[in-house]
């Protein structure tokens, strides 16, 4: 169980995150059954063999889950996703779920 965040941004731009995530250095795999991107930075110390974070694209934003396996990696991934959201939206909101 991890900590989930909803990053709300311009709904017309959410589709751009598919390519961004797949081209990112932290992309590991995509689980079509759950429509979930599994993310991890290689070489970062971790506590478990789980992905560091998971992302699901929603109609109005991104659902980010920190799987609590590596604080450093999850923080870097979240920062990259926030930066990308700000590139495509004038305003974003982040709320813990």
Legacy VTK file of the C-alpha trace (Angstrom):
# vtk DataFile Version 3.0
C-alpha trace
ASCII
DATASET POLYDATA
POINTS 97 float
0.000 0.000 0.000
1.345 3.414 -0.914
0.423 7.060 -0.858
-1.725 8.275 -3.746
-1.867 11.761 -5.195
-4.157 13.222 -7.824
-2.427 15.760 -10.062
-5.209 17.690 -11.772
-4.301 19.544 -14.954
-5.748 20.620 -18.304
-7.916 17.645 -19.402
-7.137 18.346 -23.075
-3.431 17.708 -22.386
-3.571 14.497 -20.330
-3.081 12.336 -23.434
0.418 13.848 -23.841
1.600 12.012 -20.741
1.576 8.607 -22.420
4.522 9.497 -24.647
6.249 11.446 -21.865
6.073 8.496 -19.467
7.170 5.903 -22.026
10.202 8.005 -23.014
11.243 8.835 -19.450
14.341 7.268 -17.886
12.188 5.934 -15.065
9.688 4.072 -17.293
9.707 0.341 -16.546
6.525 -1.106 -18.016
2.868 -0.576 -18.815
0.165 -2.854 -17.428
-2.705 -2.704 -19.989
-5.087 -4.656 -17.758
-4.951 -1.896 -15.126
-3.979 0.963 -17.490
-1.028 1.597 -15.181
2.532 2.725 -15.824
5.153 1.139 -13.554
8.034 3.490 -12.802
11.467 3.195 -11.160
14.907 4.703 -11.379
17.545 2.028 -11.794
20.360 2.017 -9.273
18.492 3.894 -6.540
18.517 1.992 -3.212
15.099 0.598 -2.336
13.385 -1.555 0.268
11.364 -3.841 -2.006
11.304 -5.212 -5.554
8.106 -3.284 -6.299
8.090 -0.350 -8.746
8.930 2.900 -6.981
5.770 4.533 -8.306
2.750 3.800 -10.458
0.773 6.221 -12.607
-2.674 5.981 -14.158
-3.922 8.607 -16.584
-7.415 9.861 -15.859
-9.739 12.179 -17.767
-8.749 15.252 -15.761
-5.241 14.431 -14.593
-2.789 11.880 -13.307
-3.135 9.465 -10.437
0.339 9.005 -8.907
1.038 6.288 -6.345
4.257 6.331 -4.312
4.737 2.640 -3.493
7.010 3.526 -0.544
9.945 1.441 -1.800
12.377 4.330 -2.388
11.713 7.838 -1.125
14.447 9.346 -3.309
13.248 7.732 -6.520
9.539 8.418 -5.959
10.295 12.049 -5.139
12.333 12.480 -8.347
9.608 10.830 -10.437
6.863 12.957 -8.879
8.897 16.117 -9.501
9.356 15.184 -13.177
5.620 14.548 -13.580
4.739 17.858 -11.892
7.190 19.708 -14.132
5.663 18.085 -17.222
2.134 18.944 -16.054
3.178 22.572 -15.618
4.581 22.624 -19.159
1.090 21.885 -20.503
-1.183 23.614 -17.986
-1.238 27.105 -16.528
-2.372 25.679 -13.217
-2.258 22.274 -11.570
-3.525 21.044 -8.227
-2.196 18.176 -6.175
-4.251 16.417 -3.557
-3.553 13.361 -1.466
-6.162 10.657 -1.842
LINES 1 98
97 0 1 2 3 4 5 6 7 8 9 10 11 12 13 14 15 16 17 18 19 20 21 22 23 24 25 26 27 28 29 30 31 32 33 34 35 36 37 38 39 40 41 42 43 44 45 46 47 48 49 50 51 52 53 54 55 56 57 58 59 60 61 62 63 64 65 66 67 68 69 70 71 72 73 74 75 76 77 78 79 80 81 82 83 84 85 86 87 88 89 90 91 92 93 94 95 96
